[in-house]
Amino acid sequence: MENGGTRGRDAGAEPGRAGEAGTTRAGGPLRWREAMRRALYGPEGFYRRPGPGAGAAGHFRTSVHASPLFAAAVAELAERVAVALGRPAELDVVDVGAGRGELLTGVLAAYEGPGRLRAYAVEVGPRPAGLDERITWRAELPHSAPRVGGTPTAGIRGLLFANEWLDNVPVDVAETDGRGVARYVEVAADGTERLGAEVGGADAEWLRRWWPLDGAPPGSRAEIGAPRDAAWSAAVAAVTAGLAVTADYAHTRAARPPYGTLTGFRDGHEVPPRPDGECDVTAHVALDAVAAAPERDGRPLLLSQREALRGLGLDGTRPPLALASSDPAGYLRRLAAAGQAAELLDPAGLGGFTWLAHHVGIAPVLP
């Protein structure tokens, strides 16, 4: 965000090895999922702190903050959804993991489609002062979707968008010991780690299906993504008609990082992950597993952010130099926009994000 570079790490980078752990503030080491939950979402957690510079806004920069062109592209996507839904009088636009409401603010400003937008920000942190009154602030998804005979009876009609949300859904970390057995990694508040119990039950099944460690050398790691699968399933289930999209740094089974991706961010810099509430703790998403989780009709679509944004009209082409003579101010505006678009489309940066889209009851509007 304002103070730093984009989140994400080299997926092949190796975190510190697990050793003897100290104690957490609660008195003992915890598995990473619980430690991450407390550090990010507890009463004094990273995402619950009020005030300027607190939470994510003061620590890292996302696509939303790179350029208003990102919000304009999401507004274009909302317009396509509205048309696919038959141009309703009102269209839900839900931002999951809304930060300080920056994306919805931009979407409301850029939207030129049919109908009125009903904007919902889903975020555990406090509502920012001065936020557009048209944005409803919630800690949970709007329009709960109870099921009768397997069919949702109420829910979101429109666009649900989650930008860099799933990477902050807490997960456990597994590491192979000296015998190649996958064990849970336990961590203290200062980031010191140790190996705990052997991974078993549903977690072991998830590893076998999505991130197998059998035969991996000692010290190999995996982030057990089942909680993210469940979180996205609930989000997609809340959409009765429209489109659900999540965008994140991701990997698939064909190219899992051998040492995982767990890392931290503070003051615009990548730091060792410490579940002390003072930094963001994040890990890339096994998005192929997430894609297979929702029990909905239709084929999930995986595509790069570069592909998605280009399909929504974003163009990083520089304006013709001749324009500098005929319209200097216009040339500078278009040049600045081209630079911002190029950053969003850069395959080695923000363009390398992966989008997962679930169309629900509408014809495809992506790519």
N, C-alpha and C positions, 0 to 999 in steps of 0.2 A: 504494500500500500504506500502511503505517502513517504515513509521513511526508508523503504528498502526495495530489494530486488524481488523477483517473482519467487514464489515458493517452489519446492521440488528439489530433488537431488539426483545425482548420478545413480541410476538404479544398480550399478555394479559396485558402488562404493561400500566398503566394509565398515560397519559400526564397531565400537569397542567390544571385546570379547566379554563374556559373562564371567564374573569372578565372585569373590565373597561379598555379600551385600551387607550394608549397614542397616539402619532402621529407618522407617518412614515416620512421619509425624504421628501416625496412628500407633506406632510402637513396634512395627515389624515390616519386613518387605512384603510387597503385594505382587500379584500377577499384573502384567502390564495393562490389561483391560480395565481393572478396577483402579489402578494407579492413574491411568490416563483419564478415566471418568472423573475422579476427584479433582485432578489438577486442572482440567478444562471446565468442568460443569458443576463442581462443588460450590458451597456458599461463597468461598473466596476464590473461585476458579478463574482461569484466564479469560473465559468468555462471559463472565458475569460481572466483571468489574466495571463500574461507571466512570465517567469522567474523560477528559481529553487525553489521548495517547494510550488509553487502556484498551485491552483486548486486541483483536486482530488489526484494527485500523492503524495502530502505531507501530506495527512490527513487520508487515509484509505487504506486497503489492500483487494484486490479482488482475485478471483481464478487465474487470469492472473499472479499476482505477487507472489502467493503462490508457484508456481512451473512451470518450463518450460514444465512439463508433460501436463499441460492444453492446451497449444498451440499445442503440439504434437497430442493431441486427436482431436483438431479442424482440424489440418492438415489431420488426418486420415478421418475425416468426409468429408472434401473437396475432398479427393481422392475417397471416395465412391460416392459422387455426380458426379464427373467426369466420373466414370465408368457407372453410371446410365444414364448419358447424352450421352453415346456413345463415350467417350474418345475424346472430342473436342480438337482442337489445343490450344485454350485459354479458361480459366475458370475464371469467375469473383469471387472474394472473397471480400465481403464487410463487414467491421466492423463498426457497428452503435454505436456511443458513444465511440469512439476509444481511448479516453484519450490521451496518448502520443505515441500511435502506438505500444505499447508493444505486443499486441496479434498478429497483422499482422507481426511484425518482427519475432516473434517465429514461426508463421505458414510458412512464406517464408523459414526459416531455416530448418524446419522439413519436408516440403512437398516432397514426393517422387513419387507422382502419375503422371498420364499422362498429357501432355500439359503444357503450361506456365500459371502461375497465373497472373491475372490482379488484383492487390490489391488496394482497395479503403478504405481510412479511412474517416468516416463521423464524424465530430467533429466541434463544434463552436469555440473552442479555437485555438490559433495560432499553426502552424506547428512547431514541435520541431526541434531545430538545430541538424544536423547530422543524421536525419532520413533516412533510406534506400530509395534511389532514386526510387526504383521500386514501392513505395507506393504513390499513388495519394491522395492528401489531399483535402477534400471537406467539405463545410458547409451543403450540401444537398445530398440526395441520387443520385448516378450516373444513367445514362441511363433512363431519364424520360420515363414513360410508358403511352403515350396517348392512349386512347381507341377508336376504330372504331367498332361500333356495339357491344360494350361490350367486345371486344377482345383486349388485349394489343398488340400494334404494335412494341414496342421496350422496352427493359428492361434488367434486370440482368439475365444472364445465369450462374448459379453456386450457390454459398453459400452466404447467407446473415446471419450474426451472430450479435446479440445484447446482450452483457453481461452487466448486471446492467445498462441498459439504461432506461427502462420504469419507474423505481422507481424514476427517476429524471424528468420525464415529469410532469409539474406542474398540480396540481389538487386543487379543492376547498374542504374545510372541512365542514361537516354539524354536528351540535350538537343539541340534543333535549333540549328544554327549560323546565321550570317548569310545563308546561301543556302537555309536550310530543310532541310539535311541532318542526319539524326539521328546523333549521335556519342556515344560512351561518355563519361561524366563521370569524371575521375580526381580523387583527393582525397589530401591529405596528412593526417598525424595531427592537425594543428591545425585541420582542417576547410577549409583553402584548396583550391579546386577549379580545374580547367582542363579543357578539352575534349580528348579523345583521338581514337582512330581512329573511322572510320565504323562504325556498327552493321551487322553482316552476318550471313549464315548463318541458323541456327535462331533467333537473337535477333531478326533482322529479320522473319522469318516470324511470330514471336510478336507483335511489334508490329503487323504488318499485320492480323493476325486480331483481336487483343484491345485494342490501344491505339494506333490509327493516328495517326502524326504527319505524314502527307502533307498539305501545305497549311497546317500549323500555323505560326504566326508564330515568328520567331527567339526562342529562350529558352524555348520550350515544353518540358515535361519529361514523362517516363514512367518508371515503375519496371518493369523487365522481369521478369514474374512466373513465368517458366518453372520456376525452382528450387522455387517453392512448389507449382506444379502437380505436380511430380515427388514432392515430399515427401508431399503428401496422397495421391497415388496409392499410394505405398508403405504409408501408414498404413491406407488402406481395404483394400488387398490383404491385409493381415495379419489382417483380420477374416473368419473363415470363416462365422460366423453371429452376427447381432446388429445393432448400430447403431454407426456412427461419426459423431461430431459435432465440428465445429470452429466456434468462436465468435470473431469479431474485428470491429474496425472495418473496413469494406469499402466497395467501390464497384463499379459495373457499367459496361459499355461505354457505356450510354446517358448516364452522368453521370460520366465520368472527370474528375478534377481537373486543370486545365490546366497546373499547375506541380508536380504530384506531391505527395507527402505526407511525404517523408522528414523526420524530426525526431529530437530527443534528449530524454532525461529524466534529471535528476539532482536529488537531494535534494527530491523532490516538485514540481519545477518543470520546465516545458518549456524546453529550451535548444537552441541551434544544434547540429545533428548533427556530432559530432567522433569519428572512429574512433580514439580514444586509450585506450580501455579504461576511461575514467573515468565514462562515462555510457551509458545504454541508447540504442541506435540502432534506430529502428523506422519502418515505413512501412505504411500501410493496404494491404489485400489486394484484388486483382482477383478477387473470389470467384466470379464467373461463369466465369472461365477455370479456376479450381480445380475448380469443380463438374463441368466437362466433361472433366476429365483422367482419372479412374479408369475402367478398363475392366471395369466390373461391370454386371450386370443391375440393373434398377430405375432409377427416375427420381430424381435428386437433388432435395432439397427445400431451398429458401431461404426463410427467414422471419426476422423481427426477433426480437431477444431479448425484447422486450415480448410479442409473440405467443406465443413459446415458453414463457416463464415463466407467463403467464396460463393457457396450456393445461395446465401442470403444477400448477395450483392456487394460484399466488401471487396475492394480492389486497392492493392498497394502500388499501382502504377504511378510513376511520377508524371506530373503534368508537362505538356510540351514547353520547351524553353522559350518558344516564341511568345507565349502568354506573359512572360516576365516583362516584355516591352509594351504589349497592348493593355495589360491589366495587372500591374505589379502587385496590388493588394490581393487580387483574386488568385494570382500565381502562388503567393505566399500561403494563403489559406489552403489551397489544394495541395501544396507541397507538405504542409504540416499534417494534413489529413492522410496523405499517402504514407508519411513516416509512421503515424500511429497505426494505420492499417497493416503496414509491413511488420510491425512488432507483434500484432495480434495473429498474423499469419505465419510467422517465423517457425518452421518445423523444428528448429533447435531450441525454441523457447515456448511462448504461449500457444503457438500453432500446433505444438506437439501434444497438447491435451487431447484426450479422447472423449467424445460425446457418445452417450448411450441414450437412444430415443425409443420410447414405447408409444406407438399410435393406438389410441383407444377409441374405436367406433368411428374413425374418420379415415379418409384416404391419406396416403403419405404426403407430408408437406416438406420433408427433408429427404435427400439433400437438395 
